[in-house]
Amino acid sequence: MRLANWDKKYLWHPFTQQTEWAAREPVIIASAQGVWLKDIHGRRLLDGVSSLWVNVFGHRRPEIDRAVRKQLGKIAHATFLGLTHEPAIRLGKRLVELAPQGLSRVFYSDNGSTAVEVALKMSYQYWQLAGHPQKTRFVSMKEGYHGDTLGSVSVGGIDLFHARFRDLLFKGYEVSPGDVSAIESLLRKNHKRIAAVIIEPLVQGASGMRLMPKGYLAHVARLCKRYDVFLIADEVATGFGRTGTLFAVEQEKVRPDFLCLAKSLTGGYLPLAATLTTEKVYRAFLGRYDEFKAFFHGHTYTANPLACAAALANLDLYRKKTLMAQVRERADELAQGLAPLRRHPHVKEVRQIGLMAGIELEKSPGASYAPKSRMGLKVCDACLKRGVWLRPLGDVVVLMPPLAISRQELAFLVRVVSQSIDEVTG
């Protein structure tokens, strides 16, 4: 087929071994409706990972479609450097109203990596402006993931993704998530050098849906307050209802100094990210022009009006629909559906919070499959034959469907995954 050949000849896909890609028949998506994708052959596939964790209310949601079309009739883009516009203003107000108390300022960017970069640079510059130039280090979590730009990689902890670039990265401290004594000791000894702690609240997504112990996030937040260190909550993946509350930090009543948002912000329509912070941080950057305190950071498509319009329509749907109650219902149903897999001889662990789940495969108790076996991929290929699109993280089969998925569609997803694991593991 011509399109498939052109793809293999001209394109380079992210997080993809292109030798392997070239040997496979690509799935070329032509359209979508609700939680279903349709390829160029007319095959319907349930979007089991929300188009990489972004889709909320389904594809081609009429309310969001109308909002984007209406904005397109006005202006598609205007720079945010020296100008402003109504969609960005209204969205900023809405985000502050929704966010944990104390977060009062919104800085826009384009994606999760850039949202994290903004938080890192803001916190770093704050301490320079506040007369503590020695506070330059960051504390991050082992197996954490915050994006692929060099700043976000510097606070990442997945060797497979990050180790190769180590010589390009700034140095920091790394602790095991859940180890209370380790982070307490680290902050006690080094807080005068530390600008911020960065954490994925409750669950580390890209490392395979690894759950943190209950109370750990709240404990880290208390330590940050005690030792005068900022807390950066990376809710790029967990924000907007994925864990069962609008923001994951709500579950432990944590108020971070920085909140990084992206992915589901626009309902899966357009790239947009936001970094929220406090008035305390904002005011440190104020002064005369010739003091050069301003935050010298930005992007060409910062606060794109089309993306802001999509985000506003998406958030309107959260307000109009009983989505969070539905998410909690679906999460209970997902837990019930996955329960038999916890006893499967080739399943090491089932990890779930809200509508985020990871099923880790193993050859036998305590023995992993060899990487070349590609068992996670084989299970996802078996799902594909049955009408479900998934993308694994190594040998972890990830389920992260659109939040508005129906009871019947979720049951179909779980049934297909269970059948596929049985088939592939024998």
Secondary structure per residue as TSV (DSSP state, phi and psi in degrees):
chain	resnum	aa	ss	phi	psi
A	1	M	-	360.0	141.0
A	2	R	H	-63.5	-47.0
A	3	L	H	-61.1	-44.2
A	4	A	H	-61.8	-41.5
A	5	N	H	-65.9	-41.0
A	6	W	H	-63.4	-40.6
A	7	D	H	-58.3	-48.8
A	8	K	H	-68.3	-27.0
A	9	K	H	-83.0	-35.1
A	10	Y	H	-113.9	-21.0
A	11	L	-	-104.9	160.1
A	12	W	-	-134.2	113.0
A	13	H	-	-90.9	147.6
A	14	P	T	-71.4	147.4
A	15	F	T	49.1	42.4
A	16	T	-	-137.5	129.3
A	17	Q	-	-77.9	108.8
A	18	Q	H	-66.7	-25.9
A	19	T	H	-61.6	-44.2
A	20	E	H	-67.4	-41.6
A	21	W	H	-59.4	-42.8
A	22	A	H	-65.9	-21.6
A	23	A	T	-88.0	-5.4
A	24	R	S	-111.1	161.5
A	25	E	-	-87.5	116.7
A	26	P	-	-70.3	147.9
A	27	V	-	-87.9	113.6
A	28	I	-	-104.6	112.9
A	29	I	E	-83.3	133.3
A	30	A	E	-106.9	-32.9
A	31	S	E	-162.5	177.0
A	32	A	E	-157.4	157.9
A	33	Q	E	-155.0	126.2
A	34	G	B	61.9	-131.4
A	35	V	T	-92.0	11.4
A	36	W	E	-111.4	133.6
A	37	L	E	-96.4	154.5
A	38	K	E	-132.5	128.2
A	39	D	E	-89.1	179.2
A	40	I	T	-69.1	-11.5
A	41	H	T	-94.8	2.3
A	42	G	-	86.9	5.2
A	43	R	-	-76.2	131.6
A	44	R	E	-93.0	134.0
A	45	L	E	-131.3	128.2
A	46	L	E	-70.2	129.6
A	47	D	E	-80.1	84.1
A	48	G	T	-76.1	-9.4
A	49	V	T	-123.3	23.1
A	50	S	H	51.8	40.3
A	51	S	H	50.9	52.8
A	52	L	H	67.7	51.7
A	53	W	H	73.5	24.6
A	54	V	T	-113.8	-29.6
A	55	N	-	-77.5	138.1
A	56	V	S	-114.9	-62.4
A	57	F	S	-99.9	7.8
A	58	G	-	101.5	163.9
A	59	H	B	-76.8	149.7
A	60	R	T	55.7	45.8
A	61	R	-	-71.1	120.7
A	62	P	H	-55.9	-39.3
A	63	E	H	-65.3	-39.1
A	64	I	H	-75.9	-38.7
A	65	D	H	-55.3	-47.2
A	66	R	H	-63.3	-40.6
A	67	A	H	-63.6	-41.8
A	68	V	H	-68.3	-43.1
A	69	R	H	-62.3	-41.6
A	70	K	H	-62.6	-44.2
A	71	Q	H	-66.6	-36.5
A	72	L	H	-61.9	-29.6
A	73	G	T	-72.5	-9.7
A	74	K	T	-105.8	-63.1
A	75	I	-	-163.6	138.1
A	76	A	S	-85.9	-36.7
A	77	H	-	-157.0	142.3
A	78	A	-	-143.3	144.1
A	79	T	-	-62.4	148.4
A	80	F	S	-98.1	-0.2
A	81	L	S	-88.8	97.3
A	82	G	S	94.1	-5.0
A	83	L	-	-133.4	167.0
A	84	T	-	-143.5	174.8
A	85	H	-	-156.4	163.3
A	86	E	H	-62.3	-47.3
A	87	P	H	-57.6	-39.9
A	88	A	H	-68.2	-39.8
A	89	I	H	-63.7	-48.9
A	90	R	H	-64.6	-38.3
A	91	L	H	-68.2	-40.4
A	92	G	H	-59.3	-45.2
A	93	K	H	-59.3	-44.8
A	94	R	H	-63.2	-43.2
A	95	L	H	-64.0	-41.5
A	96	V	H	-63.8	-37.7
A	97	E	H	-65.7	-32.2
A	98	L	H	-86.4	-28.8
A	99	A	S	-73.3	162.8
A	100	P	-	-54.7	146.0
A	101	Q	T	-55.9	138.8
A	102	G	T	104.9	-21.8
A	103	L	E	-87.1	110.7
A	104	S	E	-123.9	-4.3
A	105	R	E	-129.6	141.2
A	106	V	E	-120.7	125.3
A	107	F	E	-115.8	120.5
A	108	Y	E	-87.2	148.8
A	109	S	E	-148.3	-154.4
A	110	D	S	-111.0	-26.8
A	111	N	S	-160.5	180.0
A	112	G	H	-61.0	-42.2
A	113	S	H	-59.4	-45.3
A	114	T	H	-70.4	-33.3
A	115	A	H	-60.7	-39.8
A	116	V	H	-70.0	-43.2
A	117	E	H	-55.2	-42.8
A	118	V	H	-60.1	-47.1
A	119	A	H	-62.8	-42.0
A	120	L	H	-62.7	-48.2
A	121	K	H	-69.6	-38.4
A	122	M	H	-62.6	-46.3
A	123	S	H	-66.0	-40.1
A	124	Y	H	-60.9	-49.9
A	125	Q	H	-67.4	-34.3
A	126	Y	H	-54.0	-49.4
A	127	W	H	-67.5	-30.9
A	128	Q	H	-63.5	-45.2
A	129	L	H	-69.7	-29.2
A	130	A	T	-85.1	2.9
A	131	G	T	86.2	22.5
A	132	H	-	-126.2	64.5
A	133	P	T	-64.5	-14.7
A	134	Q	T	-77.8	-13.1
A	135	K	-	-84.8	85.6
A	136	T	-	-122.5	-7.0
A	137	R	E	-97.9	156.9
A	138	F	E	-122.5	147.0
A	139	V	E	-104.8	127.8
A	140	S	E	-129.9	173.8
A	141	M	E	-104.0	138.0
A	142	K	T	-58.5	140.5
A	143	E	T	68.4	14.0
A	144	G	-	-81.3	159.5
A	145	Y	-	-143.4	129.1
A	146	H	-	-133.1	11.1
A	147	G	-	124.3	-174.5
A	148	D	S	-120.7	0.6
A	149	T	S	-76.3	162.3
A	150	L	H	-64.5	-35.2
A	151	G	H	-64.5	-46.6
A	152	S	H	-69.1	-31.6
A	153	V	H	-67.5	-34.8
A	154	S	H	-61.2	-28.0
A	155	V	T	-104.8	14.0
A	156	G	-	-90.0	157.8
A	157	G	-	-133.4	22.8
A	158	I	-	-103.9	107.2
A	159	D	H	-56.9	-38.1
A	160	L	H	-56.3	-38.8
A	161	F	H	-89.0	-32.5
A	162	H	H	-112.0	-26.2
A	163	A	G	-60.2	-37.2
A	164	R	G	-61.9	-25.3
A	165	F	G	-101.0	13.8
A	166	R	G	-55.6	-38.4
A	167	D	G	-68.7	-15.3
A	168	L	G	-91.6	-7.5
A	169	L	S	-100.4	154.9
A	170	F	-	-80.5	154.8
A	171	K	-	-88.2	149.2
A	172	G	-	-154.5	-162.4
A	173	Y	E	-114.0	147.0
A	174	E	E	-131.0	135.0
A	175	V	E	-128.1	159.0
A	176	S	-	-79.1	126.8
A	177	P	T	-62.7	131.9
A	178	G	T	99.0	-15.6
A	179	D	-	-86.2	93.6
A	180	V	H	-63.5	-45.4
A	181	S	H	-65.1	-34.7
A	182	A	H	-65.6	-47.1
A	183	I	H	-72.8	-32.6
A	184	E	H	-65.4	-43.6
A	185	S	H	-64.5	-42.2
A	186	L	H	-62.5	-46.3
A	187	L	H	-68.6	-37.8
A	188	R	H	-61.4	-41.4
A	189	K	H	-82.9	-28.7
A	190	N	H	-125.8	11.7
A	191	H	G	-60.8	-26.4
A	192	K	G	-70.2	-13.7
A	193	R	G	-106.9	-4.8
A	194	I	E	-102.4	127.7
A	195	A	E	-84.2	-42.9
A	196	A	E	-162.1	157.5
A	197	V	E	-105.3	133.4
A	198	I	E	-115.3	137.7
A	199	I	E	-149.7	144.8
A	200	E	-	-87.4	110.9
A	201	P	S	-63.1	128.0
A	202	L	S	74.6	-37.3
A	203	V	E	-149.1	135.6
A	204	Q	E	-93.1	111.1
A	205	G	T	-73.5	-60.0
A	206	A	T	-68.5	-17.7
A	207	S	T	-85.8	4.0
A	208	G	T	113.7	33.9
A	209	M	S	56.8	54.4
A	210	R	E	-86.8	120.1
A	211	L	E	-84.4	143.5
A	212	M	-	-93.7	151.1
A	213	P	-	-60.4	144.8
A	214	K	T	-60.2	136.1
A	215	G	T	92.3	-15.2
A	216	Y	H	-65.5	-44.6
A	217	L	H	-58.8	-46.4
A	218	A	H	-62.9	-37.9
A	219	H	H	-65.5	-43.1
A	220	V	H	-61.3	-41.6
A	221	A	H	-61.3	-41.6
A	222	R	H	-65.0	-40.2
A	223	L	H	-64.1	-39.9
A	224	C	H	-61.4	-41.9
A	225	K	H	-64.0	-44.2
A	226	R	H	-61.9	-40.2
A	227	Y	T	-102.9	13.0
A	228	D	T	56.7	54.5
A	229	V	-	-126.2	137.7
A	230	F	E	-70.7	150.9
A	231	L	E	-113.9	121.1
A	232	I	E	-104.0	116.9
A	233	A	E	-98.7	112.6
A	234	D	E	-88.8	96.3
A	235	E	-	-105.5	29.6
A	236	V	T	-57.3	-44.4
A	237	A	T	-91.2	-34.6
A	238	T	T	-90.3	-14.0
A	239	G	T	-72.5	161.7
A	240	F	T	64.0	41.8
A	241	G	T	98.3	-3.0
A	242	R	T	-62.0	-31.1
A	243	T	T	-96.9	-0.7
A	244	G	S	109.9	-14.7
A	245	T	S	-124.9	160.6
A	246	L	S	-54.8	-46.1
A	247	F	S	-124.5	141.1
A	248	A	G	-62.1	-33.0
A	249	V	G	-61.4	-23.3
A	250	E	G	-60.9	-30.6
A	251	Q	G	-68.5	-19.7
A	252	E	G	-122.3	19.1
A	253	K	T	54.4	42.3
A	254	V	-	-97.2	137.6
A	255	R	-	-116.4	96.3
A	256	P	-	-72.9	166.5
A	257	D	S	-83.8	-26.4
A	258	F	E	-137.1	138.4
A	259	L	E	-126.8	118.4
A	260	C	E	-100.3	124.5
A	261	L	E	-128.1	146.5
A	262	A	-	-166.0	-131.2
A	263	K	G	31.4	-91.0
A	264	S	G	-78.6	2.3
A	265	L	G	-56.4	-40.1
A	266	T	G	-101.5	11.9
A	267	G	T	72.8	16.0
A	268	G	S	90.7	18.0
A	269	Y	S	-96.8	-52.5
A	270	L	S	-142.3	153.8
A	271	P	-	-68.0	129.1
A	272	L	-	-164.6	140.6
A	273	A	E	-139.2	160.6
A	274	A	E	-145.2	138.6
A	275	T	E	-114.5	118.2
A	276	L	E	-100.5	141.3
A	277	T	E	-145.6	-175.6
A	278	T	E	-94.6	165.9
A	279	E	H	-65.1	-32.9
A	280	K	H	-58.1	-47.4
A	281	V	H	-66.3	-47.4
A	282	Y	H	-55.4	-45.4
A	283	R	H	-69.0	-24.7
A	284	A	H	-65.0	-21.6
A	285	F	T	-92.3	-1.6
A	286	L	-	-83.9	146.4
A	287	G	S	166.2	-172.7
A	288	R	-	-72.6	155.1
A	289	Y	G	-54.3	-44.6
A	290	D	G	-75.7	-0.6
A	291	E	G	-84.7	-16.2
A	292	F	T	53.9	44.2
A	293	K	-	-87.3	-12.2
A	294	A	S	-57.5	156.6
A	295	F	-	-86.0	103.3
A	296	F	-	-85.8	80.9
A	297	H	-	-157.7	141.5
A	298	G	-	176.1	175.5
A	299	H	-	-138.1	152.3
A	300	T	T	-56.6	-42.4
A	301	Y	T	-100.7	22.2
A	302	T	T	-51.6	131.1
A	303	A	T	57.0	38.8
A	304	N	-	-50.6	127.5
A	305	P	H	-59.0	-37.8
A	306	L	H	-63.1	-43.6
A	307	A	H	-66.4	-41.4
A	308	C	H	-63.7	-39.2
A	309	A	H	-63.7	-41.2
A	310	A	H	-63.5	-42.0
A	311	A	H	-63.7	-42.0
A	312	L	H	-62.1	-44.0
A	313	A	H	-65.2	-38.4
A	314	N	H	-61.6	-46.8
A	315	L	H	-69.1	-29.7
A	316	D	H	-60.5	-38.7
A	317	L	H	-66.5	-36.8
A	318	Y	H	-58.0	-39.1
A	319	R	H	-74.8	-36.4
A	320	K	H	-81.5	-33.4
A	321	K	S	-98.3	154.6
A	322	T	-	-86.5	54.0
A	323	L	H	-64.4	-45.7
A	324	M	H	-65.5	-37.0
A	325	A	H	-63.4	-39.0
A	326	Q	H	-67.1	-39.7
A	327	V	H	-59.8	-42.7
A	328	R	H	-65.3	-37.3
A	329	E	H	-62.4	-50.6
A	330	R	H	-62.3	-35.4
A	331	A	H	-63.5	-41.3
A	332	D	H	-63.5	-41.6
A	333	E	H	-66.3	-38.1
A	334	L	H	-63.3	-43.2
A	335	A	H	-60.8	-43.2
A	336	Q	H	-64.5	-41.3
A	337	G	H	-67.0	-34.2
A	338	L	H	-85.2	-11.9
A	339	A	G	-53.4	-44.2
A	340	P	G	-61.0	-29.8
A	341	L	G	-68.3	-20.7
A	342	R	G	-64.5	-21.4
A	343	R	G	-102.5	4.1
A	344	H	-	-69.2	136.2
A	345	P	T	-64.2	-18.1
A	346	H	T	-114.3	19.8
A	347	V	E	-114.2	116.5
A	348	K	E	-72.3	-44.1
A	349	E	E	-161.9	145.2
A	350	V	E	-111.5	120.6
A	351	R	E	-116.2	130.5
A	352	Q	E	-149.7	140.6
A	353	I	E	-145.6	127.0
A	354	G	T	57.3	-132.2
A	355	L	T	-102.7	38.2
A	356	M	E	-119.7	123.2
A	357	A	E	-143.5	146.3
A	358	G	E	-133.9	130.6
A	359	I	E	-111.8	107.0
A	360	E	E	-90.3	123.8
A	361	L	E	-89.2	151.7
A	362	E	-	-147.7	153.8
A	363	K	S	-69.6	-44.5
A	364	S	B	-157.3	166.4
A	365	P	T	-52.2	118.4
A	366	G	T	84.7	-2.4
A	367	A	B	-121.3	120.1
A	368	S	-	-82.3	158.2
A	369	Y	-	-71.4	148.1
A	370	A	-	-64.7	141.9
A	371	P	G	-53.3	-35.9
A	372	K	G	-68.7	-14.3
A	373	S	G	-68.7	-27.5
A	374	R	-	50.0	48.8
A	375	M	H	-66.6	-37.9
A	376	G	H	-60.7	-44.2
A	377	L	H	-64.2	-40.2
A	378	K	H	-63.6	-39.2
A	379	V	H	-63.9	-42.5
A	380	C	H	-67.0	-34.3
A	381	D	H	-64.2	-39.8
A	382	A	H	-66.0	-36.2
A	383	C	H	-63.7	-40.2
A	384	L	H	-59.1	-41.1
A	385	K	H	-63.3	-25.8
A	386	R	T	-97.2	2.5
A	387	G	T	98.6	24.6
A	388	V	E	-130.8	132.2
A	389	W	E	-100.1	123.2
A	390	L	-	-135.8	156.8
A	391	R	-	-130.0	123.2
A	392	P	-	-82.9	166.0
A	393	L	B	-113.3	92.5
A	394	G	T	61.8	-123.5
A	395	D	T	-98.7	23.3
A	396	V	E	-105.3	119.1
A	397	V	E	-85.7	117.3
A	398	V	E	-97.3	131.6
A	399	L	E	-117.4	120.2
A	400	M	-	-150.8	68.9
A	401	P	-	-73.8	164.8
A	402	P	-	-51.7	142.7
A	403	L	T	-64.4	-27.3
A	404	A	T	-88.6	15.6
A	405	I	-	-59.3	142.7
A	406	S	-	-81.3	166.7
A	407	R	H	-60.1	-42.5
A	408	Q	H	-68.1	-40.8
A	409	E	H	-67.0	-38.8
A	410	L	H	-65.7	-40.4
A	411	A	H	-62.3	-39.6
A	412	F	H	-62.7	-44.8
A	413	L	H	-58.2	-49.5
A	414	V	H	-64.7	-41.0
A	415	R	H	-63.0	-44.5
A	416	V	H	-63.5	-42.9
A	417	V	H	-62.6	-44.4
A	418	S	H	-62.5	-45.3
A	419	Q	H	-62.4	-39.6
A	420	S	H	-69.3	-38.8
A	421	I	H	-64.4	-42.5
A	422	D	H	-58.8	-45.3
A	423	E	H	-64.0	-47.0
A	424	V	H	-74.6	-37.6
A	425	T	H	-85.2	-10.1
A	426	G	-	75.9	360.0
